[in-house]
């Protein structure tokens, strides 16, 4: 059986911030969520300092900054572009690649003869060096016969000293068993908090204990999903490479506001921003949508305020990816769900009931020209706005799409002509 590799970017958001800031190489870094609310990414130095994932920023801010730490607001334009560059490099190393998340990808190494640890480790060193040299991002690489075992190898790569951040598990059964005995049960891919408690209560301490369990009993007592995990831990491939992920069934664009909004005229342009962004994602997916939803809510944490949250949907006459059709639906919905006297803290737009853009089913008695779909116009807008927004709809917000607090955002070094790094 050919081996697979899991390439995982280390501390990805923090590493992106360091590419153009080499002075931050050993400095503790945290990246904050929308509105600078809580910590969503940490460098190794920040983890060692004791910063927890999801920690409210106001609680850790003073001590962290006093220690010399550096804070950044989220810069998803930068992170998305750097991710694309990493995946482009990896796609040149394997004929089959599955992009699992913004900072992870599985590679099928069928075109490489990796029958020993040395050969697998040599590939890992080569891959890590190339990504670091060409993009500037450090990666961790786990090589193994199955996807679940690559996750095990990736976990063990953190402890590796001979080949830092690289660990390989061959098809040898003894090799697999040795690796599994070093991995706690809660570190197995797919074992969450509740399942970990159940498995621990039944006497399982590590991944090897789970791999040795009775498969029919696992299926009966837990699920077929856990059965597949057990089989994969034994070296039996159950999860195939997914080179063409299934199209999304729903697109949601939402944000919490930097300041509470109590006026419909202020809220409407911001929600229209969300609708425009949702349509861009829809066209990128090659889909049409038939249903538009809008939701708004007050802050549940402000118990002294009156609370209100609601969602309402609008069905289009024909499936469409034209932003003007979606904005028409939003304009119909929002006045119907808005309530005066409430301070809204979050809103969002939801698109659903998708069909392929190349397949359009018309109603027997509906006019064919009912929708204002204009493919060329939308493609032209997307092309113009690809790197940064240049053309807006008149109903959009004048202050920009985010309407968020981003006090420490870094420049969009790779996607904006106006924010290119300066070389002295």
C-alpha positions, 0 to 999 in steps of 0.5 A: 500500500502506498503511503499518505502524507499530512502536511500541517502548517505550524501555528499558521496565523502566527506564522503568516504574520512573521513572514514579513516581520522577521523581528518577531521570530521568537516573540510571543504572538496571538491573533484575535477573533472578529472585533478583537474579542478572543484569542484564536491563534497562538505562536509556540511562545504564547502557548508556553506563556500559558495563553489558552485558545479562546481566552477573552483578550481583555483578561490576558491583555495586560500580562501578555503585553507586559511580557513583550508579546505581540497582538494582531487582529485577524487578517484573513485576506493575508491568511487565505492568500498564503494558504493558497500559495502553500497548497500550490507548492504541495500540489506540485509534489503529488498528483493527488492532493486533498485540501483538508483545511486552510492549513492542512492537506493530505498528499497521496505519495503513490508516485514516490517509492517510500518503503523505508523510514529513511525514504519517507523522512527524506521526502518530509525534509524536502517538502518542509524545506521547499515550503519554508523556502518558497512561502516562508511557512514552517510545516509539520509532516506525518507520513503513514499508510492511512489518514488516521495514522497520518494524524497520529504521525503528525502528533508524534512529529511534535516530539521528534528530534532527529528530523524535527517536525517530521514523523513516518509510520511504515506499513510494518505492523510492529512499526504501527503498534509502537507508534500507537502506544505513544498516543493518548486516546484523546489525541486520536482523530475523531475522538472528542471530549465525550467519546474520550470519556466513554472510551477512558471509562472502558479502560482504554488509555492510548491509541493502541488500546483502541486499535486492539478493541473488538470491531463488531462490539465497537460498531454496536456500542458506538458507531460505524464511524469509530469502527472505521477509525479502529480499522484505520489505526490497524493500517486498513485504509477506509477513508479515501482521498477526496480530491473534489470535495462535495459542493457546499449546501449552505453559505453563511456570512455573519459578523458581530458588530464593533458597536451595537446598532439600533437603527434600520438605516444603519443596519441595512447597508451592513447586512447588504455587505454580507449579502454581497460577500455571500454571493461572491462565495456562491459564484466561486462554488459554481452554484445557484441558490433558491433561498435567502435568509437573514438573521439578527440578534442582540447580545445575550451577554448584556442581560440588562438589555432587552433581547431579540433574535430572529431569522426569516427566509425569502424564496427566489422566483428562480435559482440565481447567483446574481447579487442583485437578486439576493440583495432584493431578497434581503431588502424584503426580509430585513424590515420585516424582522427588525424591531425598534428599541433593540440594540443589535450585536450581530447579523448574518446572511444565509444562502441555501437550496443550491443547484448547479449553475449549469443546470436550471429547472424552470417552472412550467408557467413562470416567465423564463426571464424572471431572474436578472441573472447576468453571468458576464456582469457578475464575473467582471465584478468578481474579477475587478474585486478579486484582490480588494474591493474596487466596485460596490453596490450603492446599497452597501456600507460606506465604511466597508464590509467588516464594520468590525473593531480591528485595532491591530490588523497587519497590512495585506502584504500579498493582495493589495497594491497599496499595502506592499511591504517596503524594502529599505 
